[in-house]
Amino acid sequence: MPKVCPVCGAEAVREEGEAVLRCTGIECPAKLLRNIIHFVSKEGMDIEGLGASIVEQLIDNNLISNIADIYSLTLEDISKLKKNGTKFATNLVNAIEESKNNDLYKLITALGIRHVGTKSAKTIAKYCKTLDNLMQIDIETLSEIEDVGDITAESIYEFFKQPQTIDLIQKLKTAGVNMQVKEEEKIDERFKEMTFVLTGGLDNFTRDEATKIIESFGGKVSSSVSKKTTYVLAGEEAGSKLAKARDLGISIITEQEFNDMIK
């Protein structure tokens, strides 16, 4: 089995317990389309208008060859992709420019670090404050961060030691992408030190909307019920989480009760 990627030369690794061998290079041409689609996705940098088909066209027309090239696109580059595409190009250029101001956790999520999702990215960003701090932190300290275990810590550490990652981060810095946490003034912390678990379908909120509301009031949202859970917000067809909450004696609230709490 190869020790380096045959396409880009980055280290090729196989995690314990897995059969697949993975290229570790974030700038690898063989992974370019997938990496950019993830980078610009709603969970990542949330660049509206830059869908998979547009990304594919940009690559096919040699307008981008790595993630950072997104921030060098011009109105002229983009308008060529569609007939009478000036309005589309203007909106997309504005969306790309706006994404530079995203909070740090969005960038961490967008980088596609293995085992790191939005929830853990938020925790990591709050702990490290800047991307430079994250790039310099050791595995032992990483593994002590909430929502980061040993496997995830090693994945993060190795990711930021890759030459291609260092090169990309420098390009993003040069492009003006925000690399630090945006401290939000918390006026109302009514849910401070409270942990919520969401289960079942809600009528008036998506899971993401309810999570943002809870976090805006200083609370936390967990994916699993434990003795540390303060409330379980139960919607329609709530399942095993509701049953576990009852077994543990955790307070269960309805969507109407949640509405009353956030008024």
Buried (B, 14 or more C-beta within 10 A) or exposed (E): EEEEBEEBEBBBBEBEEEEEEBBBBBBBEEBBBEBBBBBBBEEBBBBBBBEEEBBEBBBEEEBBEBBBBBBEBEEEBBBEBEEEBEEBBEEBBEBBEEBBEBBBBBBBBBBBBBBBBBBBBBBBBBBBEBBEBBBEBEBEBBBEBEBBEEBBBBBBBBBBEBEBBEBBBEBBBEBEBBBBBEEEEEEEEEBEEBBBBBBBBBEEBEBEEBBEBBBBBBBBBBEEBEEEBBBBBBBEEBEEBBEBBEEEEBEBBEBEEBEEBBE
